[in-house]
């Protein structure tokens, strides 16, 4: 059963992408509907709507009772368009239109170790960016639920590509100020201009300096090689006060008996998309120890990366 579940997993993914694309979940935002009503609401053929809805019910995103389909809490929160807490449709569209076709060439990567190369037009890159940034927003929301920003007053967001993580901190902590040191074009901290500063820098060798009590390094590690990551973490330590907290957010491979699935899958995704690397957590912990940080613990974020928390020593 486990083998078959893995082997046919792409079928469920493709149906999720299709259900999102035709607005199946949004159509159920107000009340349960049967297949005929869903067909009328989405404009898709009733036979196909029923197949999609049954599949989504089988995978836990819908319930089905007396022939009528209803949203589960996760589907209501993340798949209902403007009604959603955070609409993941742009991320699903990216997976369906960009990531999925890229995986069709995965055998060549396995056989040669040659990283994948994305070849997209302007519209394709736009969809790529929209999807990745929406995925980052999910990660940021999960970070805010599992990490306390309230004790901090002076944060450095170093080397990231999305301001969403620090923005979540700004929302929950009115005393927090954030200094962004990365590509200025990636920073939009709307509504928090009086508590933010933005400095353009090349992450690989930037030396922000300062004495911050919180340092955020989000989705940085997988984009750089070992030597560069040691430099980045060393420069992050140089910008931290003694006792400051480092939040290192990324996917990590581990040495536990049961590897967390989402991290292992992203190891393939990242390398297959652009040759970036998901590192062993033990390796990253060694880098931290060598650069003035004491690793404390790792926290897995639901549907998202992990955070490796460390203290400046």
N, C-alpha and C positions, 0 to 999 in steps of 0.2 A: 504493500500500500504506500509506504514512504517513497519508494522508487517511482511509482506511477504518479503520485502527487507532485513530485519534483518535475517529472518529465512533461506533464501536461500543464504545468504552472503558467506557461506563456498564454494559454487559452483564456485563463481567468484574467490575466493582465490586459489582454486585448479587449476583452468584454468590458472591463472597468473603463478603459480609455473611451470605448464607444459609448457606454452609458453616460459618461460625463459629457462627451461631445454633443450628444443629442438632447441633453437636458433632462435625463430620466430622473435624477435625484431632485432637481429643482421643481419638477412637476409634482412631486410628492410632499413639498414643503408645507402645504396647508392641510392635507388630509390624505388618508389611504385611497388608492385607486385600483381598479382592476385593469387587465391588459388592454381592453378596448378603450377605456378612458385615458390610459397612458399613451396609447397610440394617437388618440386625438390631440392630446396635449403636446406631444413631441413631434408629430408629423411623420413618425417612422412607422413602417408596416407592423400590424398587430402581431404577426408571427414572430418577427425579430424582437419586438419589445418584450414579448413573453419570454423568449430565450434569454435575453439580457437580464430581465428582472428575476427569473428563476436562478440564474447564475449568481447574481448579486445576493439573493437570499441564501443560496447555498454557501456563500463565502462570508456571510455575517454582516453585510451592509444593508440588507433589507430584511423585513419579516414578511411572511405570507400567511394570511388567515382568511379562509372562506373565499379564496380567489382574489383577495385584495392585498396589495403590497404597501408597506409602510417603512419609513426610515428608522434605522437604528440611531442611537445618540451620536456615534462617530460620523455617520453619513450626514446627519442633520448639521453637525458642527463644521464639517469640512468639505461638503460636496454640493451645497445648495446655492451656489452663486452669491448674489447680493444678500441672501438671507443667512449665509454662513458666518460663523465666528471668524474663520479664515478660509477663503475659498482656494482649494488646491487644484482647481481646473487648469491654471497655467502650467503647473508642474506636471500634471498628467498629460497635457498636450505635448509638452517637451519630451516626456518619456515615449509617447506614442509616435511622434513625428521625427525625433532626432535620435534618442537613445536606442530605441528598438531597431531601426534600420542599421545602426552602427554595430549592433550585436550580431548581425548576420555575417560579419567578417571576423568573428571572434576566433574561429578555428585557426586563422592565419597568425593571430597573436599568440595563441597557445603553442603553435608549432615553431615559431621563429623568435618569440619574445620581442618582436617589433611592436611598439605601441601603436594604438589606433590614431588616426588623423582625421579630424572632422573637416569636411569640405562643404561649407554652407554658403548660400547667397545672403544678401543683406537681410531679407525677411527671415531666413533660417536662423541667423545669428540673433535677430530680435526675439524670436520665439525661445531660443536657447537661454538668453539672458532673463527673459520674463519667467521662465520655468525655474531656473536656478535660484533667482532672487526670491521667488515665492517659497521655494523649499527652505531657503535661509530664514524666512519669516516664521515658518513652522518651527525650525530649530530654536530660534530666538524665543518664541512663545514657550517652548518646553524648558528652555534654560531658566526663564523667569519663574516657572513653577517649581523648579528643583534647586535653585540657588538663591540665597538671600542677598540682594543688593543693598539692603537697608543699612548695614554697618558702614558702608563706604562713603567717602566724601569726594575723593579725587581719583578718577579712573583714567587710565590710558587704554585706548582701543588701538592695537598695534597690528598693522599688516593685513587686516581683513579686507573683504570685498563688499561687505554689507554693513550698514550702520544699525540694522535692526536689533542686534544683540544689546548694544549700549542703549538704544532708544527704550527698550523694555526696562532697563535699569532706571533711566530718567523718569519713566512713567510712575514707577513704584516708589522712588526715593526723591522727594523734592529737594533734598540737600545735596544731591550728587551733581558733580560737574565732570564732563568727559572731554578729553583731548584725543581727537582722532589723528593718527599719524599713518596715513596711507593715501592711495589715489584719491585726490579731492573729488574727481568725477563720480566716485562711488558713494559719496556721503550726502545724504539728505536727511537731516535731523530737524524736519519741519516742526516749528512750534517750540523748539528748545534752543534757539540761537543764543540766548543770554547765558546758557549753561554749557555751551559747546565751543570748541575751537578746532579748526581743521588745518593740518599741515601736510603738504604733499611730500612724499618720500618714497624711495626705492626700498622695499621691505628687506631685501637681501643684505643691505649694509647700512640701513638707517640707524642712527644712534640718538634716540629721542631724548635721553637724559631726564632729569627730574626726580621727584621723590613721591611717586604715586602710591596710594594704599591698595589699589586694585589694578591689575593688568589683564586685559582681555586679548587673547591671541586665538582668533576664531578662523577655522578653515585655512590655516596657513601651512601647517606642518606637511601636509600631503603634496603641496605645490613645490617643495624645495628638496634638494639633496641633503645628505647627512651633514656635510661640512657647513652648508648654508644654514641648516636648522640649528646647529650649535652656535653659530654667530648670532642668529636671530634671538635665540633664548638668552644668550649672554647679554645682548644689547637690551633686551626686555628687563633683565635683572638690573642693569645699570640705570634703569628708569624707575626702579621700585624702592620704596623705603624698606628698611629692615622689618620683617614681619608682615610685609604686604602679601596679598593673595594673588596668585596667578590662576586664571581660568583658561585652560588649554583645551579648546573644543575641536574635535575632529573624530573621524572614524579610526579605530585602532584594532589591530589583530592582537589576540591574547594567547596565553599559554594554559588557559583553563581546560578542563576536560570537554566542556561544551562551548565552543566558540559561538559568540552572539552572531546570528545569521546576517543581520543588516550590515555589520561591519565587513564580513567576508564577501558579501555580494558587492559592496562598494569598492572593495579592492579590485575586483574585476572591472567594474564600471569605470572607475577613474583611469585605470591603465588603458582600457579599451577606448576611452574617449580621447585622452590626450597624453597618456604616458605618465601621469602623476601617480604617486605611490601612497598606499595605506601602510603605515609602519607598524611593527610590533610594539605593543605598549611597553614591554621591557626595555627595548632600545630607546624609546623616548624618555623613559625614567632615567636611564643612564645619562642621556644628554642633560636632563634637568640637574642631576647631581653634579655634573661637571661644570655647570654654569651658574651655581650659586642658589639653586632651588632645592627644597626638600619636598619630594612628592608625598602627598597626604592620602588621597583616596581617589577612586574613579567612580563617577556616577553615570549610569546609562540613562539617556533621555528617551522617552517613548517615541518611536517612529523617527528618530533623529540620531545624531552622533553621541559620543560620550564626552563628558568633561573630566579632565584630569586636573585635580586641584593640587596646588603646590604653595609652599610658603617661602618667601625670600629669607635667606639665612646669611 
